[in-house]
Every structure is written in structure tokens, then in C-alpha cells.
Amino acid sequence: MNGPADLAKGWLRKADSDIGTARVVLAGDGPFDTAYLDVDQLAEITPYAVELRYDPGFWPDRATAQDAVDAASRVRGAIAEALPEQARP
């Protein structure tokens, strides 16, 4: 059974995976909605969370998706910094 530190490490690894996947999508030619979705899964902090999922006409451009990736990276970093060392990957 995993303790709280192991659980936190796992969540941070998932966050790193989501951010990495989003960056791969951003390096391509689009569409960029999956990059947005990957980081939205990491942290529901963007104003587009509902729009992305439920508005079939919403397709974020590269800059909008990049902003979401940057915001998710900041959230991940802040969470990691707040955790004790043994809970960090």
C-alpha cells in the first residue's frame, strides 16, 4: 500500500507526463486541443476547461495552448515545492 509521499510522487510523475505530452503536440502543426486537454487534466485552472470539453467549435491556437502548458508547469512546480522532500520524485 502506498503512503501519502508515494501518492504525491505518482501525481507529480503524471503531471510531468501530461506536460511532456502537451509539449510534443505543441511542437507539431496542430490541432492543439489535445495539448490543452493534457494540461487541463493536470490542473483545472484555465478559463477554457468547460469550453474545451463541451464546445465542439473551440479549437485553441498554439499560443493559447502554450499558455495553458506554461500555467500547468507553474502549478506543478508550486505543488512540488510545497511538498516535503520525501514526497518529490
N, C-alpha and C positions, 0 to 999 in steps of 0.2 A: 504494500500500500504506500502510495506517495504521500509525503508530508507537504506542508504549505510551501516550503522552499523549492521542492521538486516541481510542484504545480506551477509556481511562478516562473521557474526556469523554462518549463514547457511552453507556457504562454508567450514568453519573450522569444523563444525559438520560432514559434508560429508567427509572431509579429515580424521577425526577420525574414521568414519565408514569404509572407504576404508582400512586404516591401520589395524584396528581391524580384518577385514575380511581376509586380507593378512596374518596376524599372525596365524589365525586359520588354514589356508591352510598350512602354514609352519610347523605347529605342527603335521601334518599328514605325510603320507608316499609318497605323491606326486601323480600325477604330480604337478609341482609348477607354471605352466604357468598362472593360474588364480590369484595367489598371485602377480605375476609380472604385470598382466593386471590391477588389482585393484589399485596398487600404481602408475602405469603409468597414469591412469586416474586422479590421484591426481596432478601429476606434470610430464610433458613430459620432463624429464631431463636425462633419461637413453639413452645410445647409442643403446639400443635394441628395442626402441619403434616401429620402422618400421619393423624390423626383426620379432618381436613377432607377429605382426598383419598379416604380409604378407608372411612369410616363414613357410610353414607347417612342415618343418623339424626341426624348432627351438623349443627346449624344455629346458628351463633353469633348472639347478640343484638347489638344496636347497641353496647353498652358493650364487649363482648368484641372486636368488630371495630374499634372506635375505639382500644382498647389496642394492637391489632396495628398499626394505621396509625401511631400515635404511636411505637411501638418501631421501626418501619421508618424513620420520619423521623429518629430519633436515629441509627440505623445509617448512613443515607445521609449525614447531617451529619458524623459521625465519620470516615467514609471520605473525604469531600471535604476535610476539614481535614488529613488525613494526606498528601494528595497535593500535589505541587508545583503552584504557580500555573498553569503552562502545561498541566496536566492537568485543570484545572477548567473546566466550561462557562461 
